[in-house]
Amino acid sequence: MPSGGGDEDRILTVPNVVTAIRLALIPVYVVLLAQPRRSQWVAAAWLLAGIAVTDFLDGQLARRLHQVTRLGKVLDPLADRLLLVVASISIIAVGALPLWVAIVALAREVTVAVGFIIVAAVGGRRMEVAGAGKAATFALMVALPLFLIGHAGVSWSRAAEDSAWVFAIPGLVLGWYSAVRYVPMARTALTLRDQERAAGPGTETADSAGTESAEGTESGRGP
């Protein structure tokens, strides 16, 4: 049962609380990573992995508890991008992440974010987060802690770094694949904007409702 219009305006929901906790833990991760001994990076890596798991958890909770909200649809991808940016930059800073991996990943994030902002600025309908984009973020958020452990000087560092590449490459490929998929979605969003303006205020086209329903099933917070 999808959430009704009033339900979507709620703020205090279980998934939104989980997302807020995820955001609050990012500074804790940075403090752990700033410790002088490399062996302490393992704690930062485990926390980073735990934060990444909550990304999957809040989306599942939103669907199962029928608590999909407008705030969650904005807050969830915002938390994803903030965590990915902070994690990438911090792990580069300690020398545990190849620079080119971070450049490819962050360039994708900037491209998608700018695209979303442009579509919103010109009045296009809000686009949902694609499933491939969520999968890409998850893969990279598995890879980043493994890269960190790979340089922590523990007994299984070599295995961790090898495993990191297993997730990093598919994550980068999926990320740019999803970025390309947003192009037709943006065109659809702008077409729906033009149709609604032509139909007059308060009118929703049939294509509009269908598109939002179809895209919502791909979103991390979709019904």
N, C-alpha and C positions, 0 to 999 in steps of 0.2 A: 504494500500500500504506500504510494508516494506521499510525501509530506504536502499538506495544503499550504495555501499562500500565507496564512497566519503563522503556521509552524515554521516556515522558512525564515521568518523574521526573528526567531528566537536567538538569543545570545548565549545563555547559560545552558549548554547541553554537554553530555558526556564526551562526544568527539571533540568539541571545541575546548574543553578543559584539557584533554589529552594533548591537543595541539599547543595550547598555552604552556603546558609543562615542558613540551619539547623545545619551545622557544626559550624558556627560562633556564634550561640545562645547557644551552650553547655557551654562555660565559663560564660555566663550571668546567666544560671541556677545555676551553682556552687556558684556564688556570692550571689544570692538570698537565697540559702539554708544555706549559712554560717552566715546569720543574727542571732543575739542572741535570739530573741523571737520566740517561736514555731509557734505562729499565723502567722508569716511571711513565714512559710513553704508553706502555701496555694498558695502564688504567685509563688513560685518555682514549685509547683505541676501543676498549670495551664500552666505555660510555658513549662514544660516537656510534658504535654499532647498535647499542640499545636505543639511542635516539632515532636511528634509522628505522628500527623495528616499529616504533610508535607511529611512523608514517603510514605503514600498512594497517596498523591497529585502528587508527582514528577513522580511516575510510571504511573499514569493515564495520565498525561500531555505528557509523552514520547510516549505513544501509540496513543493518540488522535491527537497529533500534528505531528506524524511521525518523532519524534526527538530522536529515540533510537540511542545512541552513544556508542562507545567503552569505553570512559571515564565514562559515566553514569553507565555502567554495572559494573565498578570497584568501582566508587565513592559511589554509592547508598548502596551496602552491607557494604562497609567500614564505612559509616556514621551510618548505623544500629548498627553495632557491637560496634563502639566507644561510641555511645549514651547509649547502653545497659550496657556496662562495667562501664562507668562513673556514670550513674544513680544508678546502683546496689551498687557500692562501696560507693558512697556518702550517699545513704540512709541507708546502713549498718552502716556507720560512725556515723550517728545521732541516731541510734538505732530504726529505723522505719521499717526495713526489717528483717524477720527471716533469720538467717545465712544460713540454709540449702537450702532455696529457691535460694539464690544467688549462692551457690556452684553448685547446679544442673544446673542452667541457664548458669553460666560462664564456667563450665566444658564442656558443649555442644558447646559453642562458640569457646573455645580453640580447641576442637576435630575437629570441622568442618574447622576452619582456618588452622590448621596444615595439615589436609587432602588435602585442596585446594593447599597449598604451595607445598606439596610433589608431587602431580600430575603435577603441573606446572613445578617443578624443573626437573622432569624426562622427560619433553617434551610432556606430555599429552595435549589433546585439552582442552581449557578452559571450565569449567562446569558452566552452568547457575544456578542461585539461584532458588531452588525449591519453588513452591507455598506454600507448608506446612510450610517451614521455614519462609517465609514472614508473614504468618498468626500467627505463634508462636511468632515472634518478636513483631507484633502488639498487641497481647494479653498481653504479658509481659509489653509492654510500656503503656498499659491501667492500668495494675495492679500496677505498681510502683508509679505513682502519687497518686493512691488511698491509698496505704500503707502509703505514706507520710502524706496525709490528715488525715488518721486514727490515727496518732500520733501527730497531730497539736493542739489538744485541742479545736477544734471548735465544734459547736452543732451537726454536722452530722458526727463526726469522727467515731463513731461505725458503722454506715451504710456504710461509705466509706471503712473501713477495711473489713467488710463482703463482700462487692462487689469486693474488691481486690482479694480475694480467688477465686471468681467465674471466674476471668480471669486468675489468676496465674496458677492454676492446669492444665487447658486445654493448656495453653501456654507452660508449661514444657513438657507435654506429646507430643504435636505437635512438639516441638523442637527436642526431641530425635527421634521421628518417622521420621522427615525429615533427621536427621543425618544418620539414618540407610539407608534411601533411596539413600543417596549419594554414598554408597558402590557400587551398580551396575552401577551407573553413572560414577564412577571413573574407573571401569573396562572397560566400553565402551570407555571412553576417551583414555585409554591406548591402547585398541585394535585398535581404529582409528589411533592412532599415528603409530602403527606397520604397519597398512595397507598402510598409506601414505608413510612411509619410503620404503616399499616394492615396491610401485607403482612408486616411484621416485619423485623428486622435482617438484612442480607446479601442481601436480595432486591431485584432491579432489575426494574421493570416494563418491558413491551415498549414502551409509549409513551415511557418515559424514554430508552431507547436510541435510538429513532427520532428523538426531539426533538433529542438531542445531536448525532446525525449530521446532521440537516437544518440545525441552527443552525451547526454547525461549518463547513459549506461557505460560509457568509456571513462568517465571522470572518476578520480579517486574519491570524490564525495557524491557521485551520481547515485540515483535511486537504484 
